[in-house]
């Protein structure tokens, strides 16, 4: 009987989580202000902002225009949306082809968004996201590091306390895969960023965790670990 009650409890917990409202308002990037026209146009997805460099928004609304942001065929690969007609894209690592180029080009892109309501300290949450590796990726990454803060991520030079999450994405390949992590909120965090936080891993530590893919075709001479992003969710566990 104890086993039966335990199974029922797990089912109820799963149903409760699935019915909860995600604190990421536009987690599927479906709500657009305008159609993306150039690389780096993540701001065209309602609620999402550029956290660094040129994170992308891909959509069927481009209607085959030559801007490289088409769905499913785009400048970094071929991928149908996991859900709907849009998804985002971020480079978690980019290595210049020519060794004489500045090492400052070894960078990571990020995107961020305000949460619908701040997190409640001491409460348990589940963060999940669907990821797929772009065909042109030379590297695969072992980690994605969502970051939570009280304020926006565009405050240049302002140091803020935060809570970083470590997401294992080593199993993600070119097919969509959900990855998730459960955590306890440590403060009333109101903003979420997706990328590679240097607060979790140094550049050297991160590079040591990269894996080179065989037979990958680079884009414009850059070797990248580029990931498509869809269905970002943050749920409070009941």
C-alpha angles and dihedrals in degrees: 000000000000089000091051093050090047091053092049090050092052091051092050091048091052092048091048092052093047092052094048118105114251114241088219102083099198101025093150094051089231097128107080132185091199135345113275112257105177142018111284094036096129087128087074087076107083112253097008124112138190111259096182141345117340114330110175141228117209121196143164087232090082087078094209097307116161097253097105093239098101125133123259097000112050141152096276101038149306119294137150116215115266087225131004122346107302142059138166131239133209134179108225091188136009124188120192114238094222114065091210090067119098116276087225085085089071091096144141131225125222141186130203142190139182116254120240089241131000118265119258114239113243094020122120119240136183120217118195137169138175113235135182129181116239115241093239094055112125092188136042121211128222095208148041116188116206111198129205125204140164094235138042119285094233096078099117114217094358114128114216135178114250146168116238125203124205113217120192108222099160092116094054114113133162093301120079113267131177118231123183146172132199119216145162116246113239097193145001094288113184105177134056129203128190121204137069113316116210085206087073104034132017118229091254093049091048094048089051087059097052121107122207116227122221122242095006117157113224123223114236092337096303123124108213144171097222123179133190113222129206141157101021110191136180114185132178109231115232 
